[in-house]
Amino acid sequence: MTLNKIWATQIPSEEASEKQLELARRQGDVLRSALDVMIGEVADDGQEIEYGPYLIGYAIEDAEGMYHRDDNGELVWQEPDKENIHVEISVRDKADGRFVPYLDIEARLIDSEGNDVGLHRQPFLWHPWLYHYGRNWIIEKGGDYTLEVRIKAPDFPRHDKKNGKRYSEDVEVSFSAVKIDPK
């Protein structure tokens, strides 16, 4: 079995039976349903593509308030200040569709004239119904953008000699014609 096929599917092993792998696929199916709602009904724009061992997606929304820790370690609600859009990145396992945690992700936006609008780390964000990586951004003008997403190969351990050799390389994907309409 080539490495490509190792991360494209999950096979029964000493770590996971077919029944257990089916449970993982069902988790991925539920996550996909939530992502479909985010991209199709909530976000202003969004898409998901297959790339390497991942399913990588984005959603563009208005900037959102969220809790952050202050200098005393207390959670304090913060509304967006000058930020006017929220860029969300979804990363799922191609084999079973489950969310891939603990990733180091950067996103870059490039406007239709080729100007680099910014490069930002996209941290993990807890969300009540759809975990994702994301942050609020300041965008000066609306239009079509290119969104480049870079995912570093994670350093977390992996179970399973038959299925665990995945996420071994950094990946970079680009989405074109990303529609952004800042408020």
N, C-alpha and C positions, 0 to 999 in steps of 0.2 A: 504494500500500500504506500503510495507516495504521500509526502507531507501534505500536499494540496488536498488529497482525499481524507486525510486524518482530520483536518479542521472543517471540512465541508459536511461531514456526517459524524454521528456518534454511533459507536458499535458496542454491544455488550462486552463487559470485561470483569475483572475481579473487583472493580470499584463500583460498577453500575450494571444492574440487570436490564433487560429490555423493558420491564415494567417501570423501573426507576428512570430510564431514559425517556420513556413516554411521559412521565410526570414532568420532567424538565421541558419537553416540547410543549406540554400544556401550559406551563408557566409562560413560555415564550409566546404562545398563541394569545394569551390574555394580555400580555404586554403589547403585542402588536395591535390588538383591538383598541387599547388606550391610546397608542401612538396614532392610529388612524383617526381617532376623534380629535386629537391635538392638531394634527396636520390638516385634516379636512374640514374641521368645524370651528376650531378655536383660533388657530394661528392665521396671520395675514398671508403667509407663504410657508411652504415646507415641502420636504421630499425625503425619501430614503432610498439609498442605493446599496448594492452588494459590493464589497471590496475586500479581497483577501479573506481572512477569517471573520470579518465583521459585516454587519448591516449598520450603515452609518446614515443618520438622518439629521435634519435641522428643522427648526421652526422659528419664525420671526413673529414677534408680538410687540405690543407697546411695552415700554419699560414698566417694571413691577416693583412694588415695595417688598421688603423681606427683612427677616430678623438677622442681625449681625451681633457678634460679641463686642462689647465695649472694652475699654482698658481694665475694667474691674471684673471682666469675665461674665457680665450680665448680658442676657439677650435683650437687644433694644431694636424696636421696629424702625426701619429707615425707608422713607419714601424716596423715589428717585429725585435727584437734585437737578442736574442738567441733562442726565441721561434720558433718551427718548425712545430707544428700542431695547428689546430683550432678545438675545440670540441664545437659542437652546440647541444643544447637540445631544443626540441619542446614539448610543453605541450598544449594539446587541450582538450576541454570538450567532454567526451564520448557521451553525449546525442545529441549534435548538431555539434561537430567538430570545434567549434570556438577556437581561441587562448585564453589561460587563462593568463591574465596579473598579474603583481605585486606579483610574487612568489619569495620565498627565496629558491634557489636551490644550492645544492652542488653536485659535481661530484668527484668520486675517480676512478683512474685507477690502476689496478693490473696486473702485467705482467704474462706471462705463467708459471713462476717459483714461483708465489705467493708473489712476492715482491710488496709492496705498493709504487707506483710511485708518488703519490701525491693526495691531496684532495684540491679542489679549489671551491670557490663560483663561480657560473655561472651567472653573471649579465644579465639583459635584454639588448639586442642589437637591436638598430634600424637597419633595413636592407631595401634596396630599394624595395624588393619584398617578403621577408619572415621574419617577426619578429621571434626572437628566443632568447634563453638565451645562453651565450657562452663566451669563452675567448681563447686566445692563450696559449699553454702549451709548455714546454720543455720536449721532450721525447728522451732518449739516443739511444734506439734501436728499430728496427721494429719487428713486430710479432703479435701474437694474444694476446689480452688483455681482461680483464673483466672490464666493465664500470658499476660502481654503481652510481645510481642517487637518491638523497634524496630531497624530496619536503616537506617543512614545510607547515602545514595547514595555509592558508592565513587568515589574520585578517580583510580583507575588508568586508563591509556589503553586504548583498545579498537581492535583491528584491524577492518577490513572496513567499507566505506561502506554496504553493503547490510544487514549483520547486526549491526554493532557499536553501534548506538544503543539501548542497553538499560541498565538499572539507573540511570536518570537522576533518580529521585526517592527521597526517604526513604519507607519503608513502615513501617506498624505493623499487626500482627495480634494477635488475642486467641484463646486456646484456653480453653474453659470445661470444667468438670468434670475438671480435671487431678487425678488421684488421687495423693496424697502420704501415705506412711506412714513417718515418720522412725523410725530405729532408736535 
